[in-house]
């Protein structure tokens, strides 16, 4: 009870989640009379994984690509594909998010990169600022789902589920998210009479835009293809992505200058350090939870209520959706996997399928108040209060519950692509 009370109290007064986890873990160790040397030891154990080296490398690759002019090229190519439909800029934003997700692997990075271009453009065309910002924030929830995904890497490192399988399993759910959001965008386009962009696109212009964007869009193919063919491990694939980004930025697009490398490396170091602090403290917290026998108690409690796997998944979904509203995605994964994975395994649920369900649930949390990081980024870009954006996103969030339900109860949606490629 002590660790639970401290955890809830610190969250309520607004302490950052990384310190909430660390302080709660330290208090539990002191209360149990255990030596404090366990603090750094358990943190180190949580970080002592070769696979985790890929996290800062993927972040660096994404930062390099975003600096070398990839965003306007992606937006231009997406505009060629869907820009002429009524409310076309909504579809351009969502399609560009899919392309960008295959490069950054993080929702906040996609919100910043695409939103900085599309939110001002949408407002200029007559869209309301809250709609533009809300669509961008919700659209970027595909960031952790479409590979390469940092969330999948963390889950795979904890569960020993194949990273290649997880990456492949994320494709269809990610595109389902985009289709659901497009349906809502279509509704708003008619209701709010969004403008039609009358822009004639010749085949020559389309081909030029595709060629211009192709080097950037090829990075996910390089990463995933290298992993699937056995040429790279996930960590080596991340390093290859960094090298490829440097080549594209310096020699192909010629927009990446040597003087820009230090700010990029500095930003990558800050982001990676923050993520690794969360991983270390969450590892300590999850170890304490496991030592207290909480996973078995949770499994016994749910098992007492129901043995139906569908009902178990229903309650897990509600729990993860709530957790996504108040906690950062990676911390939530590290804390809940030791608790929930033994339960789902005992019910015969595939850990690969459950990994997709978990990441999809927590990805929705990126755009839900009060701590949805995508909302804060979009709010800063659009220069409007967070409350206005929060009111504009609820219809989009409700639409995402439909693909979530399908992904949860039809495992083949997630599993057929890995089975297709890895027979």
Buried (B, 14 or more C-beta within 10 A) or exposed (E): EEBEEBBEEBBEEEBBBBEBBBBBBBBBBEEEEEEEEBBEEBBEEBEEBEBBBBBBBBBBBBBBBBBBBBBEBBBBBBBBBBBBBBBBBBBBBBBBBBBBBBBBBBBBBBBBBBBBBBBBBBBEBEBBBBBBBBBBBBBBBBBBBBBBBBBBBBBBBBBEBBBBBBBBBBBBBBBBBBEBBBEBBBEBBEEEEBBEBEEEEEEEEEEBBBEBBEBBBBBBEBBBEBBBEEEBBBBBBBBBBBEBBBBBBBEBBEEBEEEBBEEBEEBBEEBBEBBBBBBBBBBBBBBBBBEEEBBEEBBEEBEEEEEEBEEBBBEBBEBBBEBBBBBBBBBBBBBBBBBBBBBBBEBEBBBBBBBBBBBBBBBBBBBBBEBBBBBBBBBBBBEBEBEBBBEBBEEBBEBBEBBBEBBBBEBEBBBBBBEEEEE
